Amino acid sequence: MIKFLKYMRGYLRIRLWGFSPERFLNLCSNKGILLWDIVREGDAYYLCISLQGFWELRPILKKTGTRVAILERYGLPFLIPRLLKRKIFILGLLFTLVFWIVSSFYIWNIEITGNQRITEDVFQSFLEQNQVTVGMRRDALDIGELEKQIRRQFPEITWASARLDGTKLQIDIKENDAPIVIEKQETDQGTDLIAEHDGTVAAMIVRSGVPQVSIGDQVEAGTVLVEGKVPIYNEDATVREYYYVEADADILLEHTMDFTENLPLDYVRKEYTGREKESFYLKLGSRIWRLPEERPFLVYDSVMKETRPLALEKLNIPVFWGSVTHREYLNTEHAYTQTEAEELLNQKLMDFLADLEEKGVQIIEKNVRIDKNDTSWVIEGAFLVREPVTGRVETNFQTIDSTGETDE
């Protein structure tokens, strides 16, 4: 605090020499003139003195026969005159202060947290419909009304909170964690489970419906495996009526599956020439200003680098500047080596097998080979798999007349 007050009032670093410098120091002490950081070097003294105390030294210097020389000047009284000579700096400083003050009255960033099912685009559209946008004035925002509109527009949101954090509008929401129950429409028409491939029934557990095949049976694509038409019998073992359900069963169908992928013998690879051109731009929100430029090269890549000052980042003001570097390249043809071709084709095979695994398909046997023909590398695979049955069709509706005969 003392250093700050000394700086505000201004002080000097002086050199003292002459007939009686010791008497000079004593007289200054008697008159209440503060001296500090006193260092003696030979017959001279180096010390600091306040600007006000310096103006009171004339009679003391005459009495003691000493002289002083100013070495350094410190403090605000010396800084202000130097700043006034730099008009452009002062104008820039004033402009910056005004810019910060004016910018603090607006919202420059909107951040949404807690949304899982509601996408960012949907929420942004909702905010725009309610005139809540980047660049609006802070005092034009009714936070209480915005929270009500959020809960009214999105029933799945159980809690919503909005607050202003500097120039950022922070919206926190909490969605209903309970699972969404989809009511099934009641229908008199049941569904059957059917085979989607030719194969053998390897396993079967039926929960509802009537099984039409047994484990080990050979079936064709489209064969009904579990029927959703459940007969209800009379006492004489005749069918009185049918009850329709959605067939439900865990069935594994064992069948063969083929896999084929091709890879051209040649491919185009980029080779950079080392020639580059750079351009710059200024971005405010979603608007971008850049100098007009011609197409730099015939074929090229562009790398964008974007930054913004830390002060604007703290204020959440979306002002950026950046550069775009265009790098020229040439398209050159290359041929895959056998090792490269095998790596790429095996990766495609791994992706295919991973997709089967996600669907619950079990691979029993596999036979894979990689060949080369006149135009491409080819990977072919034959797999014996066990796949869950998911195919469904509506059950044929059937009625029974009073004579006991059925009518489909």
Secondary structure, DSSP 8 states (H G I E B T S, - for coil): -HHHHHHHH-EEEEEEEES-HHHHHHHHHHTT--EEEEEEETTEEEEEEEHHHHTT-HHHHHHHTEEEEEEEEESHHHHHHHHHH-HHHHHHHHHHHHHHHHHTTB--EEEEES-SSS-HHHHHHHHHHTT--TT-BGGG--HHHHHHHHHHH-TTEEEEEEEEETTEEEEEEEE--S---------S--EEEE-SSSEEEEEEEEEESEE-S-TT-EE-TT-EEEESEEEEE-TTS-EEEEEE-B-EEEEEEEEEEEEEEEEESEEEEEEEEEEEEEEEEEEETTEEEE-------SSEEEEEEEE--HHHHHTT--EEEEEEEEEEEEEEEEE--HHHHHHHHHHHHHHHHHHHHHTT-EEEEEEEEEEE-SSEEEEEEEEEEEEE--EEEE----EE-TTS-EE-
